[in-house]
Amino acid sequence: MNKIQLKDKEFQIYLHYEQIYQSVQRIAAQINRDYEGAETPLFLSILNGAFMFTGDLFKELRINTELSFVKYASYQGMSSSGDVKQLIGLNEDLANRHVIVLEDIVDSGLTIRVISEQIQALNPKSLKIASLLLKPDVYQETIPLDYVGLEIPNDFIIGYGLDYDGLGRNFKDIYQVVE
């Protein structure tokens, strides 16, 4: 499908799954190199958006891993509310653990800052951030992103876990809104 309609918005194809998956494979290869022979890292996948990225990434990891999910929300419709809410919390002890946060997309960086602050307070051995997508034109934080799949412009996108009011997460390709 080259175009899809969700509610009042039309979206057109932006990134094909093959390009997305190549980025996921590249991130996995970097993580495999960085953690070869290291203590088992704990991956924290940020729901809902990162579930597809997490699933594909884990198929490519060749190291021992542990996985947990946390849920944060800051978006309403097509824009950030400016308020990050933790909806499902962390159950694991992070003290002296290697932690890798898995995010679908980083735009302003507000969610990453809140998550990073909360994790750092739990004394991990290390904290790294992996994001499939980054919008560098609107990123306002100084927190380094250790693994980035693709840099994209500040367009509203859906698919591959990303949504518009809960819709569109199921598409394997990524679509951008048609203005």
C-alpha positions as CSV (number, residue, x, y, z in Angstrom):
1,M,0.0,0.0,0.0
2,N,1.4,3.4,-1.0
3,K,-1.3,5.4,0.8
4,I,-3.5,4.8,3.8
5,Q,-6.3,6.7,5.6
6,L,-6.5,6.9,9.4
7,K,-9.3,8.9,10.8
8,D,-9.0,12.4,9.3
9,K,-5.4,12.0,7.9
10,E,-3.9,10.5,4.8
11,F,-0.5,8.9,5.0
12,Q,1.9,8.0,2.2
13,I,4.8,5.4,2.2
14,Y,8.0,6.9,3.7
15,L,10.2,3.9,4.7
16,H,9.8,0.4,3.4
17,Y,10.2,-2.5,5.8
18,E,13.4,-3.7,4.1
19,Q,15.1,-0.3,4.8
20,I,13.8,-0.4,8.4
21,Y,15.1,-4.0,8.9
22,Q,18.5,-3.1,7.6
23,S,18.7,-0.4,10.2
24,V,17.6,-2.9,12.9
25,Q,20.3,-5.3,11.8
26,R,23.0,-2.6,11.9
27,I,22.0,-1.7,15.5
28,A,22.0,-5.4,16.5
29,A,25.4,-5.9,15.0
30,Q,26.8,-2.9,17.1
31,I,25.2,-4.2,20.3
32,N,26.5,-7.7,19.6
33,R,30.0,-6.3,19.3
34,D,29.7,-4.0,22.3
35,Y,28.4,-6.7,24.6
36,E,30.3,-9.8,23.4
37,G,31.6,-11.5,26.5
38,A,30.0,-8.9,28.8
39,E,27.6,-9.5,31.6
40,T,24.0,-10.1,30.4
41,P,22.4,-6.7,29.6
42,L,18.8,-5.9,30.5
43,F,16.9,-4.4,27.6
44,L,14.0,-2.1,28.6
45,S,11.5,-1.8,25.7
46,I,9.3,1.3,25.8
47,L,5.7,0.4,25.1
48,N,3.7,0.7,23.0
49,G,5.7,2.0,20.1
50,A,8.9,0.0,20.4
51,F,7.4,-3.5,20.3
52,M,8.1,-4.1,16.6
53,F,11.6,-2.7,16.9
54,T,12.2,-4.8,19.9
55,G,10.9,-8.0,18.3
56,D,13.0,-7.6,15.2
57,L,16.1,-6.5,17.1
58,F,15.9,-9.6,19.4
59,K,15.9,-11.9,16.3
60,E,19.3,-10.5,15.4
61,L,21.0,-10.4,18.9
62,R,23.6,-13.1,19.4
63,I,24.4,-12.3,23.0
64,N,22.8,-13.4,26.3
65,T,19.9,-11.0,27.0
66,E,17.1,-10.2,29.4
67,L,14.1,-8.2,28.4
68,S,11.5,-6.2,30.3
69,F,8.8,-3.7,29.2
70,V,7.9,-0.4,30.6
71,K,5.2,1.9,29.3
72,Y,5.4,5.7,29.1
73,A,3.2,8.1,27.2
74,S,3.6,11.7,26.2
75,Y,1.6,11.9,22.9
76,Q,-2.0,12.9,22.3
77,G,-3.0,12.8,18.7
78,M,-0.2,14.2,16.6
79,S,1.7,16.1,19.2
80,S,3.5,15.7,22.5
81,S,1.6,16.7,25.6
82,G,4.8,17.9,27.2
83,D,4.0,15.6,30.1
84,V,5.6,12.1,30.4
85,K,3.5,9.6,32.3
86,Q,4.7,6.2,33.4
87,L,1.8,3.8,32.9
88,I,3.5,0.5,33.5
89,G,6.5,0.4,35.8
90,L,9.7,-1.5,36.2
91,N,9.9,-4.6,38.3
92,E,13.6,-5.5,37.9
93,D,16.5,-4.4,40.1
94,L,18.8,-2.4,37.9
95,A,21.7,-1.9,40.4
96,N,25.0,-2.8,38.9
97,R,23.3,-4.0,35.6
98,H,24.0,-3.0,32.0
99,V,20.7,-1.4,30.8
100,I,19.8,-0.7,27.2
101,V,16.6,1.3,26.6
102,L,14.8,0.5,23.4
103,E,12.8,3.4,21.9
104,D,10.9,3.5,18.6
105,I,11.5,7.2,18.0
106,V,13.2,10.2,19.7
107,D,12.0,13.6,18.8
108,S,12.3,16.3,21.6
109,G,14.0,13.9,23.9
110,L,11.6,14.6,26.9
111,T,10.7,10.9,27.3
112,I,14.3,9.8,27.1
113,R,15.3,12.4,29.7
114,V,12.7,11.2,32.1
115,I,13.4,7.5,31.6
116,S,17.2,8.1,31.9
117,E,16.8,10.1,35.2
118,Q,14.7,7.3,36.6
119,I,17.1,4.6,35.6
120,Q,20.2,6.5,36.7
121,A,18.6,6.8,40.2
122,L,18.6,3.0,40.4
123,N,22.4,2.8,40.0
124,P,22.9,0.7,36.8
125,K,26.4,-0.3,35.8
126,S,25.8,1.4,32.5
127,L,22.9,2.9,30.5
128,K,22.7,3.0,26.8
129,I,19.9,4.2,24.5
130,A,18.9,2.6,21.3
131,S,16.3,4.3,19.1
132,L,15.1,3.1,15.7
133,L,14.4,6.7,14.6
134,L,15.7,10.1,15.6
135,K,14.4,13.6,14.6
136,P,17.7,15.5,15.1
137,D,16.1,18.9,14.1
138,V,13.9,18.8,17.2
139,Y,16.1,16.9,19.7
140,Q,16.6,19.2,22.7
141,E,18.4,17.1,25.2
142,T,22.1,16.4,25.8
143,I,21.6,12.7,26.6
144,P,23.7,10.7,24.1
145,L,21.8,8.2,21.9
146,D,24.2,5.2,21.6
147,Y,22.4,3.4,18.8
148,V,20.3,5.1,16.1
149,G,18.8,3.4,13.1
150,L,17.8,6.3,11.0
151,E,17.6,10.1,11.3
152,I,14.5,11.6,9.8
153,P,12.9,15.0,9.4
154,N,10.3,16.3,11.8
155,D,7.3,14.8,10.0
156,F,4.5,12.9,11.7
157,I,4.8,9.2,10.9
158,I,2.9,6.0,11.7
159,G,3.5,2.3,11.2
160,Y,6.0,-0.2,12.5
161,G,4.7,0.4,16.0
162,L,4.1,4.1,15.7
163,D,0.5,5.3,15.9
164,Y,-2.0,8.1,15.3
165,D,-4.5,8.0,18.2
166,G,-3.9,4.2,18.6
167,L,-4.2,3.4,14.9
168,G,-1.6,2.3,12.4
169,R,0.9,0.5,14.6
170,N,0.3,-2.8,12.7
171,F,1.7,-1.6,9.3
172,K,5.2,-3.1,8.6
173,D,6.2,0.0,6.6
174,I,6.4,3.6,7.9
175,Y,4.1,6.2,6.5
176,Q,4.3,10.0,6.8
177,V,1.3,12.3,6.9
178,V,0.2,14.0,3.7
179,E,-0.2,17.7,4.5
